[in-house]
Structure formats: C-alpha cells, structure tokens
Amino acid sequence: MDAILLTKRQAALRLGVSERTIDNWRASGRLAAVKLSATITRFRPEALDALVGQCEEKTSELVSSST
C-alpha cells in the first residue's frame, strides 16, 4: 500500500494556515516532512494530526492553569 503524502498547499488547507506557516513549522521542527528530492517536500497526514494534538494539549493546559 502506498503512503499518502500531502503537498505544502494541501497541508496548509487541511490545517487552516498559510503555506508560510507550514514552512516555519517545518524549519523549526514542529512539523515533520518527507524530502523526496532537493525541491520536493511532502507531509504525512499523521504528522499533521500529531501537530494538532500537541496544540490541543497546550491549549487545554493553558485553560486549566488560568481557572
């Protein structure tokens, strides 16, 4: 079975952010990427889901600590 890989545009649309934000997250290590060549980078849906999960955890921690 072939793995599903998303383009930067697809990842940005799925997360509701800009392509520049995807670049920043990839550069900072927050979002794992798959390098297919020197100019082609793709993203695994699981990596996007993991990033969303991390953001949700941080948000719930902030809410809990402020109450």
C-alpha positions as CSV (number, residue, x, y, z in Angstrom):
1,M,0.0,0.0,0.0
2,D,1.4,3.4,-1.0
3,A,1.6,6.1,1.7
4,I,-0.5,9.2,1.3
5,L,1.7,12.3,1.2
6,L,0.4,15.8,1.0
7,T,1.8,18.9,-0.7
8,K,2.5,22.0,1.3
9,R,-0.6,23.6,-0.1
10,Q,-2.7,20.6,0.9
11,A,-1.2,20.6,4.4
12,A,-1.9,24.3,4.8
13,L,-5.5,23.9,3.7
14,R,-6.0,20.9,6.0
15,L,-4.7,22.9,9.0
16,G,-6.3,26.2,8.0
17,V,-3.0,28.1,8.0
18,S,-0.8,29.7,5.3
19,E,1.9,27.9,3.3
20,R,4.4,30.2,5.0
21,T,3.3,28.9,8.4
22,I,3.9,25.3,7.1
23,D,7.4,26.4,6.1
24,N,8.0,27.9,9.5
25,W,6.8,24.9,11.4
26,R,8.9,22.6,9.2
27,A,12.0,24.7,9.7
28,S,11.5,24.8,13.4
29,G,11.0,21.1,13.7
30,R,7.4,21.3,14.8
31,L,6.2,19.6,11.6
32,A,7.9,16.6,10.2
33,A,8.4,16.5,6.5
34,V,9.4,13.9,3.9
35,K,12.1,15.1,1.4
36,L,11.5,13.4,-1.9
37,S,14.2,15.4,-3.7
38,A,16.1,18.7,-3.4
39,T,13.0,20.6,-4.3
40,I,10.1,18.3,-3.4
41,T,8.8,18.1,0.2
42,R,5.7,16.3,1.3
43,F,3.9,15.8,4.6
44,R,2.3,12.8,6.1
45,P,-1.3,13.2,7.3
46,E,-0.2,11.6,10.6
47,A,2.3,14.4,11.2
48,L,-0.4,17.0,10.7
49,D,-2.6,15.1,13.2
50,A,0.2,14.9,15.7
51,L,0.8,18.7,15.5
52,V,-2.9,19.4,16.0
53,G,-2.9,17.0,19.0
54,Q,0.1,18.9,20.5
55,C,-1.6,22.2,20.0
56,E,-4.8,20.9,21.6
57,E,-2.8,19.7,24.7
58,K,-1.1,23.0,25.1
59,T,-4.4,24.8,24.8
60,S,-6.1,22.7,27.4
61,E,-3.1,23.1,29.8
62,L,-3.4,26.9,29.4
63,V,-7.2,26.8,30.0
64,S,-6.7,24.6,33.1
65,S,-4.0,26.8,34.6
66,S,-6.0,30.0,34.1
67,T,-9.0,28.8,36.0
